[in-house]
Amino acid sequence: MRKPDFLKRPVGKGEAVTGVKRLLRTGGLVTVCEEARCPNLNECFQRNTATFMILGKDCTRACGFCAVGTARPAPPSPDEPERVAAAAASLGLSHVVVTSVNRDDLPDGGSAHFRAVMEALRAALPEAALEVLTPDFCGDLEAVRRVASSPIDVFNHNIETVPRLYARVRPKARYERSLEVLHTVATEFPERVVKSGLMVGLGETRAEVLTLMEDLRAHGVRIVTIGQYLRPSLVQVPVAEYLTEDAYAVFREHGKSLGFDHVFAGPFVRSSYNAAEALLHARAGAGA
């Protein structure tokens, strides 16, 4: 499908964008912003923000929506926690988001490395809000607990799409498994803000999205992000529909009725986009 004009954004080449990229390359770091070809890269890099992607840039899965490369990954880099913390401190971040590729090749799914990164960030930035966006760790709840018990403020795991589309969009994942990850953190770590996100425009119905939102809320999710799926290349699954503002307004209203602390829904919304603002809205909504 031809992308409508309202979904077109310029490619960033300004001085601020170049400066962030230079800092990341100097530190040997990877961002999901670049690897996943995020449409918000220009805006975020100009604001000196980025979402760090740890454990390499090669994923052990090949999800139908994702542009991140699939290959046999290298072993985790032992000095990556310190390099991430140094880059975040150099950028002066007050809200740091860390995500990773799937590392199904590692016995703990990379959870110990994840924890080490968050501990290094907390030491370097004691006042910053720290947010993780994790894989499902193949349902290993001990791995989930290892990350959730690290010094973080927000635990995010994306549900991505409605269960009917998992076989095509997210074939190595399980809808129920992702709900269990979220529910485990919500019930065992109530001090954490639990967050999840999904894409629309993959062929789901409006009713399926509303039901998915109900499932997320029932499993303890406090922040939900909903954004338009944009096909990164011809290799990924095609776009079935480009949603308009009216659809997002329905999602926001439904989320409000369900009692979410914050529903961030719109065409350019992504899990870590304006993450600091989403947390502030959630804390205000919860009276924190």
C-alpha positions as a Markdown table, in Angstrom:
| # | Residue | x | y | z |
|---|---|---|---|---|
| 1 | Met | 0.0 | 0.0 | 0.0 |
| 2 | Arg | 1.2 | 3.5 | -0.7 |
| 3 | Lys | 2.1 | 5.4 | 2.4 |
| 4 | Pro | -0.1 | 8.4 | 3.0 |
| 5 | Asp | 1.6 | 11.8 | 3.2 |
| 6 | Phe | 0.8 | 12.2 | 6.9 |
| 7 | Leu | 3.1 | 9.2 | 7.6 |
| 8 | Lys | 6.1 | 10.6 | 5.8 |
| 9 | Arg | 9.0 | 12.1 | 7.9 |
| 10 | Pro | 12.3 | 13.5 | 6.8 |
| 11 | Val | 15.6 | 11.6 | 7.3 |
| 12 | Gly | 17.7 | 13.2 | 9.9 |
| 13 | Lys | 21.1 | 14.6 | 8.9 |
| 14 | Gly | 21.4 | 17.6 | 11.2 |
| 15 | Glu | 24.4 | 18.3 | 13.5 |
| 16 | Ala | 22.6 | 16.9 | 16.6 |
| 17 | Val | 21.7 | 13.7 | 14.8 |
| 18 | Thr | 25.3 | 13.3 | 13.6 |
| 19 | Gly | 26.6 | 14.0 | 17.1 |
| 20 | Val | 24.5 | 11.3 | 18.7 |
| 21 | Lys | 25.5 | 8.8 | 16.0 |
| 22 | Arg | 29.2 | 9.7 | 16.5 |
| 23 | Leu | 28.9 | 9.1 | 20.2 |
| 24 | Leu | 27.3 | 5.8 | 19.7 |
| 25 | Arg | 29.8 | 4.6 | 17.2 |
| 26 | Thr | 32.7 | 5.8 | 19.4 |
| 27 | Gly | 31.3 | 3.7 | 22.2 |
| 28 | Gly | 30.6 | 0.7 | 19.9 |
| 29 | Leu | 26.9 | 0.9 | 20.8 |
| 30 | Val | 23.8 | -0.1 | 18.9 |
| 31 | Thr | 20.4 | 1.5 | 19.0 |
| 32 | Val | 17.0 | 0.0 | 18.1 |
| 33 | Cys | 16.2 | 3.4 | 16.5 |
| 34 | Glu | 18.7 | 2.6 | 13.7 |
| 35 | Glu | 18.4 | -1.2 | 13.5 |
| 36 | Ala | 14.6 | -1.2 | 13.4 |
| 37 | Arg | 14.5 | 1.9 | 11.1 |
| 38 | Cys | 12.3 | 3.9 | 13.4 |
| 39 | Pro | 10.5 | 6.8 | 11.7 |
| 40 | Asn | 11.1 | 9.0 | 14.8 |
| 41 | Leu | 15.0 | 8.7 | 14.7 |
| 42 | Asn | 15.5 | 12.3 | 13.5 |
| 43 | Glu | 13.3 | 13.8 | 16.2 |
| 44 | Cys | 14.7 | 11.7 | 19.0 |
| 45 | Phe | 18.4 | 12.1 | 18.1 |
| 46 | Gln | 17.9 | 15.9 | 17.8 |
| 47 | Arg | 16.7 | 15.8 | 21.4 |
| 48 | Asn | 19.8 | 13.7 | 22.4 |
| 49 | Thr | 17.7 | 10.6 | 23.2 |
| 50 | Ala | 18.1 | 7.1 | 21.9 |
| 51 | Thr | 17.1 | 3.6 | 22.9 |
| 52 | Phe | 20.1 | 1.4 | 23.5 |
| 53 | Met | 20.0 | -2.1 | 22.1 |
| 54 | Ile | 22.2 | -4.5 | 24.0 |
| 55 | Leu | 23.5 | -8.0 | 23.4 |
| 56 | Gly | 24.5 | -7.3 | 19.9 |
| 57 | Lys | 22.6 | -6.4 | 16.7 |
| 58 | Asp | 21.9 | -10.0 | 15.5 |
| 59 | Cys | 18.7 | -11.6 | 16.7 |
| 60 | Thr | 18.0 | -15.3 | 17.1 |
| 61 | Arg | 14.4 | -14.8 | 15.8 |
| 62 | Ala | 13.0 | -13.6 | 12.5 |
| 63 | Cys | 9.7 | -11.8 | 13.3 |
| 64 | Gly | 7.6 | -10.9 | 10.3 |
| 65 | Phe | 7.5 | -7.2 | 11.2 |
| 66 | Cys | 11.1 | -6.5 | 12.2 |
| 67 | Ala | 14.1 | -5.1 | 10.4 |
| 68 | Val | 16.7 | -6.2 | 12.9 |
| 69 | Gly | 19.0 | -8.8 | 11.4 |
| 70 | Thr | 18.9 | -12.5 | 12.1 |
| 71 | Ala | 22.2 | -14.4 | 12.5 |
| 72 | Arg | 24.2 | -16.4 | 15.0 |
| 73 | Pro | 25.1 | -13.7 | 17.6 |
| 74 | Ala | 28.5 | -13.1 | 19.1 |
| 75 | Pro | 28.9 | -13.7 | 22.9 |
| 76 | Pro | 27.8 | -10.8 | 25.1 |
| 77 | Ser | 30.5 | -8.1 | 25.5 |
| 78 | Pro | 31.6 | -7.9 | 29.2 |
| 79 | Asp | 32.3 | -4.2 | 29.0 |
| 80 | Glu | 29.0 | -3.2 | 27.4 |
| 81 | Pro | 27.3 | -2.2 | 30.7 |
| 82 | Glu | 30.0 | 0.4 | 31.3 |
| 83 | Arg | 29.9 | 1.6 | 27.7 |
| 84 | Val | 26.1 | 2.1 | 27.8 |
| 85 | Ala | 26.3 | 3.9 | 31.1 |
| 86 | Ala | 29.1 | 6.2 | 29.8 |
| 87 | Ala | 27.1 | 7.1 | 26.7 |
| 88 | Ala | 23.9 | 7.8 | 28.7 |
| 89 | Ala | 25.8 | 10.0 | 31.0 |
| 90 | Ser | 27.5 | 11.9 | 28.1 |
| 91 | Leu | 24.0 | 12.5 | 26.6 |
| 92 | Gly | 22.8 | 13.8 | 30.0 |
| 93 | Leu | 19.8 | 11.5 | 29.9 |
| 94 | Ser | 17.1 | 11.8 | 32.6 |
| 95 | His | 15.2 | 8.8 | 31.2 |
| 96 | Val | 17.1 | 5.8 | 29.8 |
| 97 | Val | 15.5 | 3.0 | 27.7 |
| 98 | Val | 17.4 | -0.2 | 27.1 |
| 99 | Thr | 16.1 | -3.0 | 24.9 |
| 100 | Ser | 17.8 | -6.1 | 23.3 |
| 101 | Val | 17.6 | -8.6 | 20.6 |
| 102 | Asn | 16.3 | -12.0 | 21.4 |
| 103 | Arg | 19.1 | -14.2 | 22.7 |
| 104 | Asp | 17.5 | -17.6 | 22.7 |
| 105 | Asp | 21.0 | -19.1 | 22.3 |
| 106 | Leu | 22.0 | -18.1 | 25.9 |
| 107 | Pro | 20.9 | -20.2 | 28.9 |
| 108 | Asp | 19.4 | -17.2 | 30.7 |
| 109 | Gly | 18.3 | -15.4 | 27.5 |
| 110 | Gly | 20.8 | -12.6 | 28.3 |
| 111 | Ser | 18.9 | -11.6 | 31.5 |
| 112 | Ala | 22.1 | -11.4 | 33.7 |
| 113 | His | 23.7 | -9.1 | 31.1 |
| 114 | Phe | 20.5 | -7.0 | 31.0 |
| 115 | Arg | 20.7 | -6.7 | 34.8 |
| 116 | Ala | 24.4 | -5.7 | 34.7 |
| 117 | Val | 23.6 | -2.9 | 32.2 |
| 118 | Met | 20.8 | -1.5 | 34.5 |
| 119 | Glu | 23.1 | -1.6 | 37.5 |
| 120 | Ala | 25.8 | 0.3 | 35.7 |
| 121 | Leu | 23.3 | 2.9 | 34.5 |
| 122 | Arg | 21.9 | 3.4 | 38.1 |
| 123 | Ala | 25.5 | 3.9 | 39.4 |
| 124 | Ala | 26.2 | 6.4 | 36.6 |
| 125 | Leu | 22.8 | 8.2 | 36.7 |
| 126 | Pro | 21.4 | 7.8 | 40.2 |
| 127 | Glu | 18.5 | 10.2 | 39.6 |
| 128 | Ala | 17.5 | 9.0 | 36.1 |
| 129 | Ala | 14.4 | 7.0 | 35.3 |
| 130 | Leu | 15.4 | 3.6 | 33.9 |
| 131 | Glu | 13.2 | 1.6 | 31.6 |
| 132 | Val | 13.7 | -1.8 | 30.0 |
| 133 | Leu | 12.0 | -3.3 | 26.9 |
| 134 | Thr | 12.6 | -7.0 | 27.2 |
| 135 | Pro | 12.1 | -10.1 | 25.1 |
| 136 | Asp | 9.9 | -12.9 | 26.5 |
| 137 | Phe | 13.0 | -15.0 | 27.6 |
| 138 | Cys | 11.2 | -18.0 | 26.1 |
| 139 | Gly | 8.9 | -17.9 | 29.1 |
| 140 | Asp | 11.7 | -18.3 | 31.7 |
| 141 | Leu | 10.2 | -16.4 | 34.6 |
| 142 | Glu | 13.4 | -16.6 | 36.6 |
| 143 | Ala | 15.0 | -14.6 | 33.8 |
| 144 | Val | 12.1 | -12.1 | 33.9 |
| 145 | Arg | 12.5 | -11.7 | 37.7 |
| 146 | Arg | 16.2 | -11.2 | 37.3 |
| 147 | Val | 15.6 | -8.1 | 35.1 |
| 148 | Ala | 12.5 | -6.9 | 37.0 |
| 149 | Ser | 14.5 | -6.9 | 40.3 |
| 150 | Ser | 17.2 | -4.7 | 38.8 |
| 151 | Pro | 17.2 | -1.0 | 39.7 |
| 152 | Ile | 14.5 | 0.0 | 37.1 |
| 153 | Asp | 11.4 | 2.1 | 37.1 |
| 154 | Val | 9.6 | 0.7 | 34.1 |
| 155 | Phe | 9.3 | -2.9 | 32.8 |
| 156 | Asn | 8.1 | -3.0 | 29.2 |
| 157 | His | 7.4 | -6.1 | 27.1 |
| 158 | Asn | 5.6 | -5.7 | 23.9 |
| 159 | Ile | 2.6 | -7.9 | 23.1 |
| 160 | Glu | 3.0 | -6.6 | 19.4 |
| 161 | Thr | -0.2 | -7.8 | 17.8 |
| 162 | Val | -3.5 | -9.7 | 18.3 |
| 163 | Pro | -3.2 | -13.5 | 18.9 |
| 164 | Arg | -4.8 | -14.4 | 15.5 |
| 165 | Leu | -1.8 | -12.8 | 13.7 |
| 166 | Tyr | 1.0 | -14.3 | 15.8 |
| 167 | Ala | 1.8 | -17.2 | 13.4 |
| 168 | Arg | 2.6 | -14.7 | 10.6 |
| 169 | Val | 3.9 | -11.7 | 12.6 |
| 170 | Arg | 5.6 | -13.3 | 15.6 |
| 171 | Pro | 6.0 | -17.0 | 14.9 |
| 172 | Lys | 8.4 | -17.9 | 17.7 |
| 173 | Ala | 6.5 | -16.1 | 20.4 |
| 174 | Arg | 3.2 | -16.9 | 22.2 |
| 175 | Tyr | 0.5 | -14.5 | 23.1 |
| 176 | Glu | -0.2 | -16.2 | 26.5 |
| 177 | Arg | 3.5 | -16.3 | 27.3 |
| 178 | Ser | 3.8 | -12.6 | 26.8 |
| 179 | Leu | 0.8 | -12.0 | 29.1 |
| 180 | Glu | 2.4 | -14.2 | 31.7 |
| 181 | Val | 5.7 | -12.2 | 31.6 |
| 182 | Leu | 3.7 | -8.9 | 32.1 |
| 183 | His | 1.5 | -10.4 | 34.9 |
| 184 | Thr | 4.5 | -11.8 | 36.7 |
| 185 | Val | 6.2 | -8.4 | 37.0 |
| 186 | Ala | 2.9 | -6.6 | 37.8 |
| 187 | Thr | 2.1 | -9.0 | 40.7 |
| 188 | Glu | 5.6 | -9.7 | 42.1 |
| 189 | Phe | 7.1 | -6.2 | 41.6 |
| 190 | Pro | 4.2 | -3.8 | 42.2 |
| 191 | Glu | 6.7 | -0.9 | 42.5 |
| 192 | Arg | 7.5 | -1.2 | 38.8 |
| 193 | Val | 5.4 | 0.5 | 36.2 |
| 194 | Val | 4.4 | -2.3 | 33.7 |
| 195 | Lys | 4.1 | -1.3 | 30.1 |
| 196 | Ser | 3.3 | -3.0 | 26.8 |
| 197 | Gly | 2.8 | -2.0 | 23.2 |
| 198 | Leu | 1.3 | -3.1 | 19.9 |
| 199 | Met | 1.2 | -2.3 | 16.3 |
| 200 | Val | -1.9 | -1.7 | 14.2 |
| 201 | Gly | -2.4 | -2.0 | 10.5 |
| 202 | Leu | -1.4 | -5.6 | 10.2 |
| 203 | Gly | -4.9 | -6.9 | 9.4 |
| 204 | Glu | -6.4 | -6.9 | 12.9 |
| 205 | Thr | -9.9 | -5.8 | 13.5 |
| 206 | Arg | -10.9 | -2.9 | 15.9 |
| 207 | Ala | -12.7 | -5.4 | 18.1 |
| 208 | Glu | -9.5 | -7.5 | 18.4 |
| 209 | Val | -7.5 | -4.5 | 19.5 |
| 210 | Leu | -10.1 | -3.6 | 22.2 |
| 211 | Thr | -10.0 | -7.2 | 23.5 |
| 212 | Leu | -6.2 | -7.2 | 23.5 |
| 213 | Met | -6.3 | -4.0 | 25.6 |
| 214 | Glu | -8.6 | -5.7 | 28.0 |
| 215 | Asp | -6.2 | -8.6 | 28.3 |
| 216 | Leu | -3.3 | -6.3 | 29.0 |
| 217 | Arg | -5.1 | -4.4 | 31.7 |
| 218 | Ala | -6.3 | -7.6 | 33.3 |
| 219 | His | -2.7 | -8.7 | 33.5 |
| 220 | Gly | -1.5 | -5.6 | 35.3 |
| 221 | Val | -0.3 | -3.4 | 32.5 |
| 222 | Arg | -0.4 | 0.3 | 33.4 |
| 223 | Ile | 0.9 | 2.0 | 30.2 |
| 224 | Val | 0.0 | 0.8 | 26.7 |
| 225 | Thr | 1.4 | 2.2 | 23.4 |
| 226 | Ile | -0.4 | 1.8 | 20.1 |
| 227 | Gly | 1.2 | 2.8 | 16.8 |
| 228 | Gln | 1.0 | 2.3 | 13.0 |
| 229 | Tyr | 3.0 | -0.6 | 11.6 |
| 230 | Leu | 5.3 | 0.7 | 8.8 |
| 231 | Arg | 6.9 | -2.0 | 6.6 |
| 232 | Pro | 10.7 | -1.6 | 7.0 |
| 233 | Ser | 11.4 | -3.3 | 3.6 |
| 234 | Leu | 9.9 | -5.7 | 1.1 |
| 235 | Val | 11.1 | -8.6 | 3.2 |
| 236 | Gln | 8.7 | -7.9 | 6.1 |
| 237 | Val | 4.9 | -8.5 | 6.0 |
| 238 | Pro | 2.9 | -5.9 | 4.1 |
| 239 | Val | 0.8 | -3.2 | 5.6 |
| 240 | Ala | -2.9 | -4.1 | 5.5 |
| 241 | Glu | -4.3 | -0.7 | 6.5 |
| 242 | Tyr | -3.2 | 2.8 | 7.5 |
| 243 | Leu | -5.3 | 3.9 | 10.5 |
| 244 | Thr | -6.6 | 7.5 | 10.9 |
| 245 | Glu | -6.9 | 9.6 | 14.0 |
| 246 | Asp | -10.5 | 8.4 | 14.6 |
| 247 | Ala | -9.3 | 4.9 | 15.3 |
| 248 | Tyr | -6.7 | 6.0 | 17.8 |
| 249 | Ala | -9.2 | 8.2 | 19.6 |
| 250 | Val | -11.4 | 5.0 | 20.1 |
| 251 | Phe | -8.4 | 3.2 | 21.5 |
| 252 | Arg | -7.6 | 6.0 | 23.9 |
| 253 | Glu | -11.1 | 6.2 | 25.1 |
| 254 | His | -11.4 | 2.5 | 25.6 |
| 255 | Gly | -8.1 | 2.5 | 27.5 |
| 256 | Lys | -9.4 | 5.2 | 29.8 |
| 257 | Ser | -12.5 | 3.2 | 30.5 |
| 258 | Leu | -10.3 | 0.2 | 31.4 |
| 259 | Gly | -8.3 | 2.2 | 33.9 |
| 260 | Phe | -4.9 | 2.4 | 32.3 |
| 261 | Asp | -2.7 | 5.0 | 33.8 |
| 262 | His | -1.8 | 6.2 | 30.3 |
| 263 | Val | -2.7 | 5.2 | 26.7 |
| 264 | Phe | -0.3 | 6.6 | 24.1 |
| 265 | Ala | -1.9 | 6.0 | 20.7 |
| 266 | Gly | -1.1 | 7.5 | 17.3 |
| 267 | Pro | 0.5 | 6.8 | 13.9 |
| 268 | Phe | 4.1 | 7.4 | 15.0 |
| 269 | Val | 3.9 | 6.0 | 18.5 |
| 270 | Arg | 6.5 | 3.4 | 19.4 |
| 271 | Ser | 7.3 | 1.7 | 22.7 |
| 272 | Ser | 10.1 | 3.9 | 23.7 |
| 273 | Tyr | 9.0 | 7.1 | 21.9 |
| 274 | Asn | 8.5 | 9.9 | 24.4 |
| 275 | Ala | 9.0 | 7.3 | 27.1 |
| 276 | Ala | 9.7 | 9.9 | 29.8 |
| 277 | Glu | 6.4 | 11.8 | 29.0 |
| 278 | Ala | 4.5 | 8.5 | 29.1 |
| 279 | Leu | 5.9 | 7.7 | 32.6 |
| 280 | Leu | 5.0 | 11.2 | 33.9 |
| 281 | His | 1.5 | 10.8 | 32.6 |
| 282 | Ala | 1.2 | 7.4 | 34.2 |
| 283 | Arg | 2.4 | 8.6 | 37.5 |
| 284 | Ala | 0.1 | 11.6 | 37.4 |
| 285 | Gly | -2.8 | 9.3 | 36.5 |
| 286 | Ala | -2.0 | 6.9 | 39.4 |
| 287 | Gly | -1.7 | 9.8 | 41.8 |
| 288 | Ala | 2.0 | 9.1 | 42.4 |
